[in-house]
């Protein structure tokens, strides 16, 4: 995770350096978190 970016509860709460690179990093991090949540949901559903 980029130290210039802070995401809490799926909301960008801090972005010290708003550059294209940082925005792409935010997008990638949110996608990663979304995939992790999807996996957790699938596990719960399968039980």
C-alpha positions as CSV (number, residue, x, y, z in Angstrom):
1,X,0.0,0.0,0.0
2,X,1.2,3.5,-0.8
3,X,1.9,5.5,2.3
4,X,0.6,8.7,0.6
5,X,-2.8,7.0,0.3
6,X,-5.2,6.1,3.1
7,X,-8.3,4.1,2.5
8,X,-10.8,3.5,5.2
9,X,-14.1,1.7,4.7
10,X,-13.7,1.8,1.0
11,X,-13.3,5.6,1.0
12,X,-10.2,7.5,0.1
13,X,-9.6,9.6,3.2
14,X,-6.1,10.8,2.4
15,X,-4.1,11.3,-0.8
16,X,-1.1,13.5,-0.3
17,X,0.1,13.5,-3.8
18,X,-2.7,13.3,-6.3
19,X,-0.9,12.1,-9.4
20,X,-2.1,9.7,-12.0
21,X,0.2,7.0,-10.5
22,X,-1.4,7.4,-7.1
23,X,-4.9,7.3,-8.5
24,X,-4.0,4.1,-10.3
25,X,-2.6,2.7,-7.1
26,X,-5.8,3.6,-5.3
27,X,-7.8,1.9,-8.0
28,X,-5.6,-1.2,-7.8
29,X,-5.9,-1.4,-4.0
30,X,-9.6,-1.1,-4.1
31,X,-9.8,-3.9,-6.7
32,X,-7.7,-6.0,-4.5
33,X,-9.9,-5.4,-1.5
34,X,-13.0,-6.0,-3.6
35,X,-11.6,-9.4,-4.7
36,X,-10.7,-10.3,-1.1
37,X,-14.2,-9.4,0.0
38,X,-15.8,-11.4,-2.8
39,X,-13.7,-14.5,-1.8
40,X,-14.9,-14.1,1.8
41,X,-18.5,-13.8,0.7
42,X,-18.2,-16.9,-1.4
43,X,-16.8,-18.8,1.5
44,X,-19.7,-17.8,3.7
45,X,-22.2,-18.6,1.1
46,X,-20.7,-22.1,0.5
47,X,-21.0,-23.0,4.2
